[in-house]
Amino acid sequence: MTAEKYTKWVACWGNATSITDRKEATYAKDLTLRYPIEICFSGSKLRFHFSNLTGTEPVQISNACVAKKDSNSYEPIAITFNGKAAGEIPAGKEILSDEIAFAVSAGETVDVSLYLKDFTQMNAGTLVTGPLSKGSFCYGNFADAKDFPKDLSRSTNWFYFLNTVDIWTEEKNFALVCYGDSITAQDWPDYLKLRAKREGFENVSIIRRAVCGTRILREYSCITYAAYGLKGETRFPIEIETAGAKSVLIQHGINDIIHPVGVKINPFRPMSDMPTAQDLIEGVEKFYLPLARKKGLKVWSGTLLPIFGWRTYNASKDAVRNEFNAWLRTSQAFDGCVDFDEALRDSQKPECFANGMDSGDHLHPSAKAYEKMAESVALELLQ
């Protein structure tokens, strides 16, 4: 494949950006972050999106680089910003790096490394899990080093600042955006990537736009729940800006249902936040569908999973879930539906997970269930 046959930018890896969990320490200094990314398409150039969307102070990237992880010689290539090695991400903004020449073949893994020299507000990132989603950090400047010192480094599932990687690739390649909350921030999109690779769907990337705890209709303004992130009206227009996207699969809304408990139990979770199914439908119809259609995307719904046994469960909440799911399955507003609920529920007691499908908290699926979710995605979305 010659470089001349590459014709467009397509996102080959991506996460959402949210407010990080508010702990005692919110700043870092003299820190290197590293994220290994398997590149799903061959291409000739890369560019990198960095986000400080939820930050309240500018973030200075002292230097950043990309290197092929498994090459015999580890040769980091500088990621530049307007021709400079250092870049600033303004508070509340996202930036795009310069394009860099970087020939890569499908299946190769690259390390993307960032060095933060000065005190940096670590307020913009997201927590994701899965077999393909793990980074590391190291005290000191080791962005150009092949290996981090073992005594100065640890693994992490927090992805800070690095938001999306685009590749200059073939016209036939495209992105599938998986949009949602903690269930999508956890393992099934990684298993979908593995399935696509295993079954020979070579032209699709799986871009995860998911934040734990988010709701369609509400968001929190307190530090206790700040990491639950932005509401759908705010998130979706930002996260749908994905190069080469062809379709979006939306599985969102369970937190709108389970969060409200009443101010006597939790002052931040009033029962006035409790939506009806119609409220959720109107949210999807107002915040998600028009924008996705305007961008020419196919839109698939994903049904909400069982919640029987979750600590805030009651029959009225489950009735909202079931009514919303019925609309997700049948509405002509969508191009199709991935029925995750049907795939994971108990056939005899459909308000519950099937045996082996529950992680144990009665809300999040087990590892086996996440694999089944990936297997439930329609072939049409991968072709």
C-alpha positions in Angstrom: 0.0 0.0 0.0 1.5 3.3 -1.1 1.0 6.4 0.9 -0.9 7.9 -2.1 -3.7 5.4 -1.6 -4.4 6.8 1.9 -7.2 9.3 1.5 -8.8 10.3 4.9 -8.5 10.6 8.6 -10.2 8.0 10.8 -10.2 7.7 14.5 -8.4 4.5 15.4 -8.6 4.8 19.2 -10.5 7.0 21.5 -12.1 7.6 24.9 -14.3 10.3 26.4 -13.0 13.0 28.7 -14.7 13.6 32.1 -14.0 15.0 35.5 -11.6 12.7 37.4 -12.4 11.4 40.8 -11.9 14.2 43.4 -9.3 12.9 45.8 -7.1 14.7 48.3 -4.4 15.3 45.7 -5.4 16.8 42.4 -2.1 17.9 41.0 0.9 16.0 39.6 4.5 17.2 38.8 7.4 15.5 37.0 5.2 12.7 35.7 5.2 10.6 32.6 2.0 9.0 31.3 2.1 6.2 28.8 -0.7 4.6 26.9 -0.1 1.6 24.6 -2.6 1.6 21.6 -3.1 -1.2 19.1 -3.5 0.5 15.7 -6.3 -1.2 13.7 -5.6 0.3 10.3 -2.5 0.7 8.2 -1.7 4.3 7.4 1.0 6.9 6.8 0.3 9.7 9.3 -1.0 10.1 12.9 -2.5 13.0 14.8 -3.5 13.2 18.4 -6.4 14.9 20.2 -5.8 16.1 23.8 -8.5 17.2 26.1 -8.8 19.4 29.1 -12.5 19.7 28.7 -13.2 19.4 32.5 -10.1 21.2 33.7 -10.3 24.7 35.3 -6.6 25.5 34.7 -4.4 25.2 31.5 -2.4 22.0 31.2 1.1 22.2 29.9 2.4 19.1 28.0 6.2 19.5 28.3 6.8 16.9 25.6 5.0 14.0 24.0 6.0 11.2 21.7 4.9 8.1 19.9 6.9 4.9 19.3 6.3 1.4 18.0 6.2 -0.7 21.1 7.5 -4.0 19.8 10.1 -2.8 17.2 13.7 -4.0 17.6 14.8 -0.4 18.1 12.6 1.9 20.2 12.5 5.1 18.2 10.2 7.7 19.7 8.9 10.4 17.3 8.0 13.8 18.8 4.4 14.8 18.8 4.4 18.6 18.1 2.0 21.5 18.5 2.3 24.2 15.9 5.8 23.0 15.3 6.8 23.1 19.0 7.6 20.2 21.3 5.5 21.6 24.2 1.8 22.3 24.0 -0.8 23.9 26.2 -4.4 22.7 26.6 -6.5 25.6 27.7 -9.0 25.1 30.5 -12.2 23.7 29.2 -10.8 23.1 25.7 -9.4 20.3 23.5 -6.5 20.7 21.1 -5.2 18.8 18.1 -1.5 18.0 17.5 0.3 18.6 14.3 0.1 15.7 11.8 3.2 13.6 12.0 4.6 11.2 9.4 4.4 7.8 11.0 4.0 4.7 8.8 2.2 1.9 10.7 0.6 -1.4 9.8 -2.7 -2.7 11.1 -2.1 -4.7 14.3 1.0 -2.9 15.4 1.0 -1.3 18.9 2.3 2.1 19.6 3.2 3.8 22.9 1.9 7.3 23.3 3.8 9.1 26.1 3.3 12.5 27.7 5.6 14.3 30.1 4.2 16.8 32.6 7.1 18.8 34.0 5.4 21.4 36.2 2.4 21.2 38.6 -0.5 20.0 36.5 -4.2 19.8 37.4 -5.2 16.2 36.8 -8.9 17.1 36.3 -9.5 15.8 32.8 -9.6 12.1 32.1 -11.7 9.0 32.3 -11.6 5.5 33.9 -11.8 2.6 31.5 -11.2 -1.1 31.8 -10.8 -4.1 29.5 -8.2 -6.4 28.1 -6.9 -3.7 25.7 -7.2 -0.7 28.1 -4.4 -0.2 30.5 -1.7 2.5 30.8 1.1 3.3 33.1 2.7 6.3 34.8 6.2 7.0 36.1 7.8 9.6 38.3 10.3 11.5 36.3 10.8 12.2 32.6 10.9 8.8 30.8 8.8 9.7 27.8 11.6 8.6 25.4 12.5 5.5 27.3 11.5 2.1 26.1 10.9 0.8 29.6 9.9 2.6 32.8 12.0 2.0 36.0 10.0 -0.7 37.9 10.5 1.1 41.2 9.1 4.4 39.9 6.1 3.2 37.9 2.7 1.7 38.2 -0.1 0.6 35.9 -3.3 2.7 35.7 -6.8 2.6 34.1 -7.1 6.3 34.2 -6.6 7.9 30.8 -5.6 11.6 31.2 -5.7 14.2 28.5 -5.0 11.9 25.5 -8.5 11.6 24.0 -8.3 10.3 20.4 -5.8 9.1 17.9 -6.5 9.6 14.2 -4.8 7.8 11.3 -4.4 8.9 7.7 -5.7 5.7 6.1 -7.7 4.1 3.3 -11.1 5.3 2.2 -12.8 2.0 3.1 -12.0 2.3 6.8 -14.5 3.8 9.3 -15.2 4.2 13.0 -18.0 2.8 15.2 -18.7 5.1 18.2 -19.8 3.3 21.3 -21.5 5.9 23.6 -22.6 5.3 27.1 -21.8 5.1 30.8 -19.8 2.7 33.1 -21.0 -0.4 31.3 -19.5 0.9 28.1 -16.5 2.3 30.0 -15.8 -1.2 31.1 -14.9 -4.2 29.0 -17.3 -4.9 26.2 -15.9 -2.4 23.6 -12.5 -4.0 24.0 -14.0 -7.4 23.5 -15.8 -6.0 20.4 -12.4 -4.9 19.1 -11.0 -8.4 19.6 -14.1 -9.9 18.0 -13.7 -7.7 14.9 -10.1 -8.7 14.6 -10.8 -12.4 15.1 -13.7 -12.5 12.6 -11.9 -10.5 9.9 -13.7 -7.1 10.1 -10.6 -5.2 9.2 -12.2 -1.9 8.2 -13.8 -0.8 11.5 -12.4 0.9 14.6 -14.2 0.8 17.9 -14.2 4.3 19.6 -15.3 4.3 23.2 -17.1 7.4 24.4 -18.1 6.4 27.8 -18.0 7.9 31.3 -18.9 6.1 34.6 -22.0 7.4 36.2 -23.2 9.8 33.5 -26.9 10.5 32.9 -28.8 11.7 29.9 -30.7 14.4 31.7 -28.7 15.5 34.8 -25.2 16.1 36.1 -23.7 16.7 39.5 -22.0 19.9 40.7 -20.5 18.4 44.0 -17.0 16.9 44.3 -18.4 13.7 45.7 -20.0 12.8 42.4 -18.1 15.1 40.0 -16.5 12.1 38.3 -19.9 11.0 37.1 -19.3 13.6 34.4 -21.3 15.8 32.1 -24.9 15.2 31.1 -25.8 14.0 27.6 -26.8 17.4 26.3 -23.2 18.6 26.9 -21.3 15.4 26.2 -22.8 14.2 23.0 -21.9 17.2 20.7 -18.3 16.9 21.8 -17.9 13.2 21.7 -19.6 12.6 18.4 -16.9 14.7 16.7 -15.0 11.6 15.6 -13.1 11.4 12.4 -14.4 8.8 9.9 -17.4 7.8 12.1 -20.1 5.9 10.2 -22.4 4.8 13.1 -23.0 5.4 16.8 -24.3 2.8 19.2 -26.0 4.4 22.2 -26.4 2.5 25.5 -27.3 5.2 28.0 -29.9 6.0 30.6 -29.6 3.5 33.5 -28.0 6.0 35.8 -31.0 8.4 35.3 -33.1 5.6 36.7 -31.0 4.3 39.6 -29.5 7.5 41.0 -32.5 9.2 42.6 -33.0 8.1 46.2 -34.4 11.2 48.0 -32.7 13.9 49.9 -33.3 12.2 53.3 -30.9 9.5 52.1 -28.6 11.6 49.9 -28.9 15.4 49.5 -27.4 15.3 46.0 -29.9 12.6 44.7 -33.4 14.1 45.1 -36.4 12.1 43.9 -37.2 15.1 41.7 -34.4 13.8 39.4 -36.3 10.6 38.7 -37.4 10.6 35.1 -40.3 8.9 33.4 -39.6 6.7 30.4 -41.0 9.5 28.3 -38.5 11.9 29.8 -35.7 9.6 28.7 -37.2 9.2 25.3 -37.5 12.9 24.8 -33.8 13.3 26.0 -32.6 10.9 23.3 -34.8 12.5 20.7 -33.6 16.0 21.6 -30.0 15.6 22.4 -28.7 12.6 20.4 -30.7 11.8 17.3 -30.8 15.1 15.5 -27.1 15.8 15.9 -26.2 12.2 14.8 -28.4 12.5 11.8 -27.1 15.9 10.9 -23.6 14.3 10.8 -24.9 11.5 8.5 -24.4 8.8 11.1 -26.4 5.6 11.5 -27.8 5.4 15.0 -28.3 2.1 16.9 -29.9 1.8 20.3 -28.6 -0.5 23.0 -31.1 -1.7 25.7 -30.5 -1.2 29.4 -29.5 -4.2 31.5 -31.3 -5.8 34.5 -30.9 -4.1 37.8 -32.7 -6.5 40.2 -30.8 -6.6 43.5 -29.0 -3.3 42.9 -29.1 -1.2 46.1 -31.6 1.3 44.8 -33.8 -1.2 42.9 -37.5 -1.1 43.2 -40.3 -2.2 40.9 -41.2 1.3 39.8 -37.6 2.0 38.6 -37.6 -1.3 36.7 -40.9 -0.4 35.1 -39.3 2.8 33.7 -36.4 0.7 32.4 -38.7 -1.8 30.7 -40.8 1.0 29.1 -37.7 2.8 27.9 -36.3 -0.5 26.6 -39.5 -1.2 24.7 -39.1 2.1 22.9 -35.4 1.4 22.2 -36.3 -1.9 20.6 -39.1 -0.7 18.4 -38.6 3.0 17.6 -38.3 3.8 13.9 -36.0 6.6 14.9 -33.1 4.1 15.0 -31.4 2.1 12.3 -31.4 -0.9 14.6 -31.2 -2.1 18.2 -28.6 -4.2 20.0 -30.6 -5.9 22.6 -28.1 -6.3 25.4 -30.9 -6.8 27.9 -32.2 -9.9 26.1 -28.7 -11.3 25.7 -27.9 -11.1 29.5 -31.2 -11.5 31.3 -32.6 -14.6 33.0 -35.3 -16.0 30.7 -37.4 -17.1 33.7 -36.9 -13.9 35.8 -36.1 -11.2 33.2 -35.6 -8.5 35.8 -32.4 -10.4 36.8 -29.1 -11.2 35.1 -28.9 -14.8 33.9 -26.6 -17.1 35.9 -23.0 -16.1 35.4 -23.8 -12.7 33.8 -23.8 -10.6 37.0 -20.5 -9.1 38.3 -22.0 -9.4 41.8 -23.2 -5.9 42.2 -26.4 -6.6 40.2 -25.7 -3.6 37.9 -22.5 -4.3 36.0 -22.0 -7.4 33.9 -19.4 -10.1 34.6 -16.4 -10.6 32.3 -18.2 -13.4 30.6 -21.2 -11.1 30.1 -19.1 -8.4 28.6 -17.8 -10.9 26.0 -21.5 -11.8 25.3 -22.4 -8.2 24.8 -19.6 -7.9 22.2 -21.0 -11.0 20.5 -24.5 -9.4 20.5 -23.5 -6.5 18.3 -25.0 -6.8 14.8 -22.6 -7.6 12.0 -24.1 -4.7 10.1 -22.3 -2.3 12.5 -18.9 -4.0 11.8 -19.2 -4.0 8.0 
